[in-house]
Amino acid sequence: MPFVKEKFHVKQEMPAFLYVMRTFNYTQGEAQRLICKGRLLINGESIYNPGTRLQPGEVEIVHFKASTKTRKPLFQNKDFMVFEKPSGVLVHPNTMATPYSMLDEIRTIAGEKANAVHRIDMETSGLLLASKHKKAENFLKNAFEIKTIRKSYLAWVDGRLTEPFYVDQPIRINDDYSARKHKVFVDPSGKHAYTDFKPLRYDAKHDATLLACYPLTGRTHQIRVHLFHVKHPILGDPIYGTSFQTANAYLDDTLSKEERLVQTGATRLMLHAQTLHFSYGAEYFIESKMDFGGMIDMICPKERRCLNR
């Protein structure tokens, strides 16, 4: 369990935020945020004022404690590391009860100041870039913001595509889930989004095309919604390209693996983060070692598949 409640002994009177800073090597801001979330307890009661003076004695603190599954980075140096994230694993815990995320591996290797510097959907596999210290985190997050880090993905999609194409369609965040479960959708009032696509090969048995995907912008679910927009949804996508009922069952965790295979075309989202290209002192081009193109057997044959294009 990454979030644990541990007992600590205060040896001398001091402000609560200072005790947390010294105990975990936190900055003042990090210590204050922990306390304001109610994660420092005295006699079982949360305190919320970082300036509260702690007296000598016992306190409890709820904090993130990494628990590794011994996943090693694909590449690392003194500043950052790159992992192959499996499909189905979160990058960060989304609740305090999340049993495991990639943050466990990141902090096991590089300590409390290490962090992932970009997002990958839970079901997307592939390259995840993480910093080892705050200076690297700030630099790399800014590089993503100003788009000097270039990413490419691979996707198995429904149907046959033979020529390179692009989608230049704005994306808007959905604020009404009553009619559709899409997190975002193509809409003229949305934010600019552009993706290049290049077909790599077609598999007739599965009626599926392997695409290389190059997002020039970084909108939420950009590749997924752009491919849904051109009626070639990513296979295994339980939200885009399937029915309202199937999406709802997936979100309610009531969709069986067999139902998902038939209704979406695969039992996982067939999207993979394949390459990262960026500068950090030197020039880095890092490519996934996973044979994602060879995962065609995870896809439902076309005669059994019933997608909602």
C-alpha positions, 0 to 999 in steps of 0.5 A: 500500500503506497499511502501508509499511516506511521507513528513518529516520536517528536523529541522537542517542541516545534512547529508542525510544518518544521517537524514534517520538513525535517522528517521527510526532507520536504520543502516548507510548501510540501510540508504545509500541503501534507498538514492541510490535507489532514495527514498529520494526526495527534491522538487520532485527530487530524490537525490542519494548521501547519503552525501548530506547535507539536509537543514531545510525544507520539504523532501519526503521519499519513504519507506515500511510501513506495512499494516496488515490483522491481521494474527497472528503467529502460534508461536512466542517468543522474537526472531522469529515467525512462520506464516501459509502463505496462497497460493497466498501471496508473502513473500516479495513485488516484486515491490513497487506496491505490495499491500500486502505481509507477510512482512506486518504482520512480521513488524506490529508485530516486527518492521522494523528490522524483516524479513522472513529468507527463501523463499516460492513460492507465490503459496505454502502455509504453515510455514514461519519462520521470525526473530524479530531482526537482530541477530536472522535473521543472525543466522536463515539464516545461519542455513538454509545455513548450513542445520541445519533447516529441512523442510518437505512439503506435495504435492498432485501429479498426479497419483498413488505412493505406495512406498517411493522413492528419487530423486537425480538429479542436477538442473540447472537454465534456461537461455532460456525461448523460448522453455520452461517456467521452471525456473529450470530443471534437467541437469547433469551440474546443482547443486546437489539436493536430495529429499526424498518422502513418499506416504501417501495416494491415492485417486482413484477418483482424481487419486492423491497421497498425498506425504510427501516431504523431501528436503535435499538440498534447490534448487529453485523449487526443489520439483516441478522439481523433481516430474515433472522429475519422471512424477508425477507433483504437481497438480495445477503447472502452469509451470512444468507438463503442456504445453508451451501454458498453462505456457505462459498464466499463466505467462501472467495472461490470464489463467482462473481458469477453464482452469487452473483447467483442464490443471494443475489439480487444481486452486492453486499449491498443495504444502504445507510447513508442518513442521520446525525442528531446534535449537535456544537455545532450540529444536523446532518442529513446525507443520502446523495446516492446513488440507492440506490433506483434500483439495482433493476437490480442485483437478480436477477429473481425467476424466476432467484433461489433464496434459502434463506429 
